[in-house]
Amino acid sequence: ARALRRGETSPREVLEHALARAVRLGPRVGAFVTITGVLAREQAWAAERLLDARPGAAGDPVPGGDRGVDGPPPFLGVPVGVKDLYHVAGVPTRFGSAALPAVIPETDDGVVADLRAAGCVIVGKTSTPELGMPCYTEPDGGPPARTPWDLRRSAGGSSGGSAAAVAAGIVPVALGSDGGGSIRIPASACGLVGLKVTRGRISPGPLAVDGAGLAGLGVLTRDVRDTAAFLDVLAGYRPGDQFLLPGPRTTFLDACDRPPRRLRIGVLTTPVITEDASVHPACLAAVDVAARALVDLGHDVGTASVPFPSAEWASFQALWAGGFASVPLPAEVESRLVPLSRWLREEGRRYSAVDYARAVAGMQRVTRVVAAAWADFDVVVTPTLAQPPALVGSQRNDADPAADFAAQVAFTPWTSIWNLTGAPAISLPLHWAWVEDGAGTTGSDPRPQGTRQAGGGPPGPGAYLPIGVQLGGRLGDEATLLALSAQLEESLPWRDRRPPLW
């Protein structure tokens, strides 16, 4: 955005670069279901005319989201991707499903309208699994989304296409959503920043509703400041919203430049939502790296307890399945859905109205229990995932959808806590580890990738993979979470790391 405002490049040059990468790299990482070249070129041309007419001062900072200020919009000419669960006017929405007919909307979803208002250029619709359900992105009718760090491995889900597009350097930011970890999971798998915001921070309106309140919108980016700046663009209240949250003291972007006070931080590596999860040594090492950095930064670091018995997580499963069962679909489509979707909808229909009401009450009860258990902490740190990025195809189990779902739960034993409580959480790429094929990690190596290659690297077939660390904060306090994340990014920088596919 700054380069465009300074005239160092032009929106059309940036777009053609992005489109060329989308054509060359997009299919290899399964990033896009639709490239919107005509729309993007129209937007880039309009952005160029506006910049020529109203250039910003050289070196002007990117605004933090003041939509009414004079001058060009903050991200004028910046290319973005939009997850294919959300409407872009005139562009097909397929909801990640080969079974459903494409919808060609007449209007944008609210967050897409916000991206347009910020000056973004929409390069395409990014891949998602059917109805955005699983933690992998392997849709029927399209290629799986792969992490560019190892093309044999999944980019995660359900915002896997958005993560793949950003991690492969096609776009600097892409829209995603998070109902149980669907932004944080692919952020971990792809070495990105992924923030799940406080419930109600980003409105789903005016076209959609909150439902059970598990899911929230957001973006995937390569650094904390980009995430904060786009939160300034997307955050806000719309008429009819159920939630009204106070904003940051100034902007979320400004919060990144204000070191946080000395924080009380709890560390938890024991799986919470299931007792069947095995935690990979690399994921434990990532939390250890983060904890040592936090101590060095002057924060108080202690041990956080498991906040509730795993059986209490049943409220999430009931709300998750019930929500998918309530999606209105033509009867003739049901048999063409992928097995996991059919199973989940059948499970959702087993719950009665009383069961659903009890699940809502259970979610509220868990929220109170978590708040009491972690009252002494400002931030709680966990691994983002229990394992490194999974091999493509290793999690999807069409023959046994119940086992498929159980494997997903074991892969993500911390992320959905924050969807239940509604509090914010962020995944940061604080660690890289060499993971051998079919074996555990042989250790980590902090040297730049090129140096590692020149030195020969660890023995045995495998790959250097990003390992995310999750930081969860207090309800409504994204500002502190972003300030702490910016501190960690300065202490353990990752932005200059490049995957083999770049």
C-alpha positions in Angstrom: 0.0 0.0 0.0 2.8 2.4 0.8 4.7 1.6 -2.4 1.5 2.4 -4.3 0.9 5.6 -2.5 4.4 6.7 -3.1 4.2 5.9 -6.8 7.0 3.3 -6.7 4.7 0.9 -8.6 1.1 1.0 -9.9 -2.1 -1.0 -9.1 -2.0 -2.5 -12.6 1.6 -3.6 -12.3 0.9 -5.1 -8.9 -2.2 -6.9 -10.2 -0.5 -8.4 -13.2 2.2 -9.7 -11.0 -0.5 -11.3 -8.7 -2.4 -12.8 -11.6 0.8 -14.2 -13.1 1.6 -15.9 -9.8 -2.0 -17.1 -9.5 -1.8 -18.8 -12.8 1.6 -20.3 -12.2 1.4 -21.2 -8.5 -2.3 -21.2 -7.7 -3.1 -24.7 -9.2 0.0 -26.2 -7.5 -1.2 -25.1 -4.0 -4.9 -25.4 -4.7 -5.5 -21.7 -3.8 -8.3 -20.5 -6.0 -11.6 -21.8 -7.4 -12.2 -18.7 -9.5 -9.8 -16.1 -10.8 -11.7 -12.8 -11.2 -9.3 -11.2 -13.8 -11.9 -9.0 -15.4 -13.2 -7.6 -12.2 -9.7 -7.2 -10.8 -8.4 -5.3 -13.8 -11.4 -2.9 -13.6 -10.7 -2.3 -10.0 -6.9 -1.8 -10.6 -7.6 0.6 -13.4 -10.0 2.6 -11.2 -7.4 2.6 -8.3 -4.7 3.9 -10.6 -6.9 6.8 -11.8 -7.7 7.7 -8.2 -4.1 7.5 -7.2 -3.1 9.7 -10.1 -5.7 12.2 -9.2 -5.2 12.3 -5.4 -1.6 11.1 -4.6 -0.7 10.7 -1.0 2.3 12.3 0.5 5.5 10.2 0.2 6.0 8.1 3.2 2.5 8.6 4.6 1.6 5.8 6.9 -1.2 3.5 5.9 -4.3 4.7 7.9 -5.6 2.4 10.6 -9.1 2.3 9.3 -10.6 5.9 9.4 -13.0 5.5 6.5 -14.0 9.1 6.3 -10.6 10.8 6.0 -9.6 12.6 2.9 -7.2 10.9 0.5 -7.1 7.5 -1.1 -8.5 4.5 0.8 -5.9 2.8 2.9 -5.3 -0.3 0.7 -6.0 1.2 -2.7 -4.7 -1.2 -5.3 -3.7 -4.0 -2.9 -4.7 -7.5 -4.3 -6.7 -9.8 -2.0 -8.4 -13.2 -2.1 -11.9 -13.9 -0.8 -12.9 -17.3 0.7 -15.5 -19.0 -1.4 -18.1 -18.9 1.4 -18.6 -15.2 0.9 -20.4 -13.3 -1.8 -18.7 -11.1 -4.4 -21.3 -9.5 -6.6 -21.4 -11.1 -10.0 -18.9 -13.8 -9.1 -20.1 -17.4 -8.5 -20.1 -18.7 -4.9 -19.8 -22.5 -4.7 -19.4 -23.0 -0.9 -16.7 -25.5 -1.5 -19.2 -28.1 -2.9 -19.4 -29.9 -6.2 -23.0 -31.0 -5.2 -24.4 -27.5 -4.9 -25.3 -25.2 -7.8 -23.2 -22.1 -8.0 -24.9 -18.9 -6.7 -24.2 -15.7 -8.6 -25.0 -13.0 -6.0 -26.2 -9.5 -6.9 -24.6 -7.9 -3.9 -21.4 -8.3 -1.8 -21.3 -9.6 1.7 -20.6 -6.9 4.2 -17.0 -7.7 4.7 -16.4 -7.8 0.9 -18.0 -4.4 0.6 -15.6 -3.2 3.3 -12.6 -4.6 1.3 -13.8 -2.8 -1.7 -14.3 0.5 0.3 -10.7 0.1 1.5 -9.5 0.0 -2.1 -8.6 -3.7 -2.4 -8.5 -5.4 -5.7 -10.3 -8.8 -5.6 -8.1 -11.3 -7.5 -10.3 -14.4 -6.9 -12.3 -16.7 -4.7 -10.2 -19.0 -2.6 -10.8 -22.7 -2.1 -12.6 -24.1 0.9 -14.0 -27.5 1.8 -17.7 -28.3 1.5 -19.6 -25.7 3.5 -16.4 -24.8 5.3 -16.6 -27.7 7.7 -13.4 -29.7 8.1 -9.9 -28.7 9.2 -8.5 -29.7 5.8 -9.3 -28.3 2.3 -9.8 -31.2 -0.1 -13.0 -30.3 -2.0 -14.6 -32.6 -4.6 -14.2 -31.1 -8.0 -11.0 -29.2 -7.2 -7.4 -29.7 -6.1 -6.6 -29.9 -2.4 -5.1 -26.8 -0.8 -1.4 -27.5 0.0 1.1 -25.6 2.1 3.9 -24.3 -0.1 6.4 -25.4 2.5 5.8 -29.0 1.5 3.4 -29.7 -1.4 2.7 -33.2 0.0 1.0 -31.6 3.0 -2.3 -29.8 3.6 -2.7 -26.1 3.9 -5.3 -26.9 6.6 -8.9 -25.7 6.6 -11.4 -24.5 6.2 -9.6 -21.3 5.0 -7.0 -23.4 3.3 -7.2 -21.8 -0.1 -6.8 -18.3 1.4 -3.7 -19.5 3.4 -2.2 -21.1 0.4 -2.6 -18.0 -1.7 -0.9 -15.8 0.9 1.9 -18.3 1.8 2.7 -18.7 -1.9 3.1 -15.0 -2.4 0.1 -14.6 -4.7 -1.7 -12.0 -2.6 -0.6 -10.4 0.7 -3.9 -10.9 2.4 -7.0 -13.1 2.0 -10.4 -13.2 3.7 -11.2 -16.3 5.9 -13.5 -17.4 8.7 -13.0 -19.3 11.9 -15.7 -21.5 13.5 -13.4 -23.9 15.3 -10.0 -22.8 14.2 -10.5 -22.3 10.5 -8.2 -19.3 10.3 -5.7 -20.4 12.9 -5.3 -23.9 11.6 -4.2 -22.9 8.1 -2.1 -20.1 9.5 -0.1 -22.7 11.5 0.2 -25.0 8.5 1.3 -22.3 6.1 3.6 -20.1 8.4 1.1 -17.2 8.6 -0.6 -14.9 11.1 -4.2 -15.9 11.7 -6.4 -14.0 14.1 -9.8 -15.2 15.4 -11.5 -12.1 16.7 -13.8 -11.6 19.6 -17.4 -12.6 18.9 -19.1 -9.6 17.4 -15.9 -7.7 16.5 -16.5 -8.2 12.8 -20.2 -8.1 11.8 -21.5 -10.9 9.6 -24.2 -8.5 8.4 -26.1 -7.2 6.7 -26.7 -10.5 4.8 -25.8 -13.1 7.4 -26.4 -13.7 11.1 -24.3 -14.8 14.0 -26.2 -18.1 14.7 -24.7 -19.9 17.6 -21.8 -17.4 17.6 -19.0 -19.9 17.1 -17.8 -18.5 13.8 -16.1 -15.2 13.1 -14.6 -13.5 10.0 -11.0 -12.4 9.6 -7.9 -12.5 7.4 -4.7 -14.4 6.8 -1.5 -12.4 6.4 2.2 -12.7 6.6 2.7 -10.3 9.6 1.0 -8.9 12.6 0.8 -5.3 11.4 -1.1 -6.4 8.2 -3.5 -8.3 10.4 -4.1 -5.4 12.6 -4.5 -2.9 9.8 -7.1 -5.1 8.1 -8.9 -5.6 11.4 -9.3 -1.8 11.4 -10.9 -2.0 8.0 -13.3 -4.9 8.9 -14.2 -4.3 12.5 -17.4 -2.4 13.3 -21.1 -2.5 14.1 -23.9 -2.9 11.6 -27.6 -2.2 12.4 -29.2 -5.2 13.9 -26.0 -6.8 15.2 -26.4 -8.6 18.6 -23.0 -7.4 19.9 -21.6 -3.9 20.4 -17.9 -3.9 21.4 -15.8 -0.9 22.3 -13.0 -0.3 19.8 -9.3 0.1 20.5 -8.0 3.3 22.2 -6.9 4.6 18.7 -6.6 1.8 16.1 -5.6 -1.8 16.1 -2.6 -0.9 14.0 -1.4 1.6 16.5 -1.6 -1.0 19.2 1.2 -2.9 17.4 3.5 0.1 18.1 2.7 0.3 21.8 4.6 -2.4 23.9 2.1 -4.0 26.2 2.5 -3.7 30.0 4.1 -6.6 31.9 1.6 -9.4 31.2 0.7 -12.6 33.2 0.9 -15.4 30.7 -0.2 -19.0 31.2 1.3 -21.9 29.2 -0.8 -25.0 28.5 0.4 -27.9 26.4 -2.1 -30.6 27.7 -4.9 -31.3 25.2 -8.2 -30.0 26.4 -11.2 -31.0 24.2 -10.1 -34.6 23.8 -8.0 -37.1 25.7 -7.0 -38.9 22.5 -4.7 -36.3 21.1 -1.0 -37.0 20.8 1.1 -33.9 20.7 4.1 -33.9 18.4 7.5 -32.9 19.9 7.8 -30.0 17.4 4.6 -28.5 18.7 5.8 -28.7 22.3 9.1 -27.2 21.2 7.3 -24.3 19.6 5.6 -23.4 22.8 8.9 -23.7 24.7 10.4 -21.2 22.2 7.5 -18.8 22.7 7.7 -19.1 26.5 11.4 -18.3 26.6 10.9 -15.3 24.4 8.1 -14.0 26.6 10.3 -14.3 29.7 13.0 -12.4 27.9 10.5 -9.7 27.0 9.8 -9.2 30.7 6.5 -11.0 31.1 5.5 -13.3 33.9 5.1 -16.8 32.6 3.4 -19.6 34.5 1.5 -22.8 33.9 -2.2 -22.7 33.0 -4.5 -25.6 34.0 -6.9 -27.5 31.8 -10.0 -25.4 32.3 -12.7 -28.1 31.9 -13.2 -31.8 31.5 -13.2 -32.9 27.8 -16.8 -34.1 28.1 -17.9 -30.5 28.5 -16.8 -29.9 24.9 -20.0 -31.7 23.8 -21.7 -28.4 23.6 -19.5 -27.4 20.7 -20.2 -30.5 18.8 -24.0 -30.1 19.3 -23.9 -26.5 18.1 -21.6 -27.3 15.2 -23.6 -30.3 13.9 -26.9 -28.5 14.6 -25.7 -25.5 12.6 -24.8 -27.6 9.6 -28.0 -29.5 9.8 -29.9 -26.2 9.6 -28.3 -25.1 6.3 -31.2 -25.1 3.8 -30.4 -27.4 1.0 -32.6 -28.9 -1.8 -33.5 -32.5 -0.9 -32.0 -33.9 -4.1 -28.6 -32.5 -3.1 -28.2 -34.4 0.1 -27.1 -37.6 -1.5 -24.4 -35.8 -3.5 -22.7 -34.2 -0.5 -19.4 -35.6 0.7 -19.7 -38.3 3.4 -18.6 -36.1 6.2 -21.2 -33.4 5.4 -24.0 -36.0 5.2 -22.9 -37.6 8.5 -22.7 -34.2 10.2 -26.1 -33.2 9.0 -27.5 -36.5 10.2 -25.9 -36.0 13.6 -27.4 -32.5 13.8 -30.9 -33.8 13.1 -30.6 -36.2 16.1 -30.6 -33.2 18.5 -33.9 -32.0 19.7 -34.8 -28.4 20.5 -34.2 -29.1 24.1 -30.8 -30.6 23.3 -29.9 -27.5 21.4 -31.0 -25.2 24.2 -28.9 -27.3 26.6 -25.9 -26.9 24.3 -26.3 -23.1 24.3 -26.4 -23.1 28.0 -23.4 -25.5 28.1 -21.4 -23.0 25.9 -22.2 -20.2 28.4 -21.3 -22.4 31.3 -18.0 -23.4 29.8 -17.3 -19.7 29.1 -17.7 -19.0 32.8 -15.6 -22.0 33.9 -12.8 -20.9 31.5 -12.9 -17.3 32.7 -12.6 -18.5 36.4 -9.8 -21.1 35.6 -7.7 -18.5 33.7 -8.6 -15.4 35.7 -5.0 -14.9 36.8 -3.8 -14.7 33.2 -3.9 -12.0 30.6 -2.9 -14.4 27.8 -2.9 -18.2 27.5 -0.3 -19.8 25.2 -0.8 -23.3 23.6 0.3 -25.0 20.5 -2.0 -24.1 17.6 -2.2 -27.7 16.5 -1.2 -31.0 18.0 0.7 -32.1 14.9 2.7 -30.5 12.0 0.9 -29.9 8.8 -0.9 -33.2 7.8 -0.2 -35.1 4.6 -2.9 -34.5 2.0 -5.5 -37.2 2.2 -4.4 -38.4 5.6 -7.3 -36.8 7.5 -10.2 -37.2 5.1 -12.0 -40.6 5.7 -15.0 -41.0 3.4 -15.5 -44.6 4.6 -15.9 -43.6 8.2 -17.0 -39.9 8.7 -17.2 -40.3 12.5 -13.5 -41.3 12.6 -12.7 -38.4 10.2 -14.4 -36.0 12.7 -12.6 -37.6 15.7 -9.2 -37.3 13.9 -9.9 -33.6 13.3 -10.7 -33.1 17.0 -7.4 -34.8 18.0 -5.5 -32.6 15.5 -7.0 -29.4 17.0 -7.4 -29.9 20.8 -7.1 -26.2 21.7 -8.5 -24.0 18.9 -12.3 -24.4 19.5 -12.0 -23.3 23.2 -11.9 -19.7 21.9 -14.9 -20.2 19.6 -16.9 -21.5 22.6 -15.9 -18.5 24.8 -16.0 -15.9 22.1 -12.6 -14.5 23.1 -9.9 -13.6 20.6 -7.0 -15.9 19.7 -4.1 -15.6 17.3 -1.7 -18.2 15.7 1.8 -17.0 15.1 4.6 -18.7 13.1 7.1 -18.7 15.9 8.9 -21.9 15.1 10.1 -24.1 12.2 11.2 -27.7 12.6 12.6 -30.4 10.4 9.9 -33.1 10.3 11.0 -36.4 8.8 8.6 -38.4 6.7 6.8 -40.9 8.9 8.8 -39.9 12.0 9.1 -37.2 14.6 11.1 -34.0 14.5 14.9 -34.2 14.5 15.0 -30.7 16.0 14.8 -27.2 14.8 17.2 -24.9 13.0 16.9 -21.1 13.3 19.2 -20.4 10.3 17.7 -18.9 7.2 16.5 -21.5 4.7 19.3 -20.9 2.2 21.9 -21.4 4.9 20.3 -24.7 6.0 20.3 -26.0 2.4 23.9 -24.9 1.9 24.8 -26.8 5.1 23.1 -30.0 3.9 20.2 -30.0 6.4 19.2 -32.8 8.7 19.4 -36.4 7.4 16.5 -38.3 6.0 13.6 -37.3 3.8 11.3 -34.7 5.2 10.7 -30.9 5.2 11.2 -27.8 7.2 7.7 -26.9 8.3 6.1 -24.0 10.1 4.8 -24.8 13.6 2.2 -22.3 14.9 1.8 -21.1 18.5 -1.6 -19.9 19.7 -2.1 -16.9 22.0 -5.6 -16.4 23.5 -6.6 -13.2 25.1 -9.4 -11.6 27.1 -12.8 -10.9 25.6 -12.7 -7.8 23.5 -9.0 -7.2 24.0 -7.5 -7.7 20.6 -5.3 -4.7 21.2 -3.3 -6.4 23.9 -3.1 -9.6 21.9 -1.8 -7.7 18.8 0.7 -5.7 20.9 2.1 -8.8 22.4 2.2 -10.5 19.0 4.1 -7.6 17.5 6.6 -7.9 20.3 7.1 -11.6 19.6 7.5 -10.9 15.9 10.3 -8.4 16.6 11.9 -11.0 18.9 11.5 -14.0 16.6 11.0 -12.5 13.1 9.6 -14.7 10.4 8.5 -12.4 7.6 11.6 -12.9 5.4 11.2 -16.7 5.5 10.2 -18.0 2.1 8.8 -21.5 1.3 10.5 -23.6 -1.4 7.6 -22.8 -3.6 7.9 -19.0 -4.0 
